[in-house]
Amino acid sequence: MIDGSPQGAWESMALRLDNGAEIAFSGRQFAGGSWYDEETGVLTRQNLYITEANEYVYSIITGTGRQRSRRAYRVALHGKTCTMSDGKTEITLELEMLMLAVRALTGLDREGEGVPMLDLVEETLRAANC
């Protein structure tokens, strides 16, 4: 059970974001967590939802005192491409280009120490696409 709902129950959800957009979907929470960074004083909460349309919505809320940041991203896999949206802007990339971007942004490359983890991410993305 998640939030008192049976595992397979779908809920109508709407995430209001700081960019003025709203991401609305029918789905359920798949995973989530929160943590507090004592050095910066930032509380972070992340949630991953799966939609009835078999897409994913990733939500991240951070805050310090009265300042808050609310972002979310919808991710849909279509064959060998991935479409991502923040409610205002949408981009479609080939999975290979997405993984290249992940490697570049995280500092992981095929020859580096992150190869087993990166291979797992790629395998998971491809499996989710089936």
Secondary structure as UniProt FT lines:
FT   TURN            3..4
FT   TURN            7..8
FT   STRAND          11..16
FT   TURN            18..19
FT   STRAND          22..37
FT   TURN            38..41
FT   STRAND          42..51
FT   TURN            52..53
FT   STRAND          56..64
FT   TURN            65..66
FT   STRAND          67..78
FT   TURN            79..80
FT   STRAND          81..85
FT   STRAND          90..94
FT   HELIX           95..106
FT   TURN            110..111
FT   TURN            113..114
FT   HELIX           115..128
//
